Amino acid sequence: MSKETKVTIGIVVLVAAGLVGLLVLGNRSNGSNSTSTNDSKAPVIDGIQCESEMVQIHYHAHLAMFQDGKEVALPAGIGIDNSASCLYWLHTHQPDGIIHIESPKDQQFTLGNFFDVWKQPLSNTQAGPIKASNGQKLTVYVNGQPYTGDPKAIVLTAHQKLVIEAGSPTVPPPDYTFPQGD
């Protein structure tokens, strides 16, 4: 084999190795696929990763849910994966209704994203553990105002007050005061 042939084969091998490397890195960094994983090995959900706590973007919204006039607590630990030692960018710490939105980048998150992280259904007739009666719809309030659209589409904002009710009697949306510093 001539020297030129060896050099040509060497270049082809290097180019091929580089292309394989780019494909592998490209697939690892694509966070938009809901089945891909990040460094924590927890699944990426709606492009939302599970990482150590973020401080770049940090705000809170509050969600109260009622079934037949009785409050149903939003559980603590939604979006916290202890086995992977990480938190999703949308999570709860306490059963107090506070949704923590903590992300490395400024982007819109919806109530639908939160319910997806929670692995619970959200529709006009069901929100996690609460369900409307047959033929009925949920009653949804955003900052005390009735909301009639798709609850999945509600964009989460700082100090937003969300109330979802199912069944009767319905209760007036309770006012919620965020803790000082929240």
PyMOL commands that set and color helices and strands:
alter all, ss='L'
color gray80, all
select helices_A, chain A and resi 3-29+111-118+151-153
alter helices_A, ss='H'
color red, helices_A
select strands_A, chain A and resi 50-51+57-67+70-72+80-81+86-88+90-91+98-103+126-127+130-131+139-142+145-147+160-166
alter strands_A, ss='S'
color yellow, strands_A
deselect
rebuild
show_as cartoon
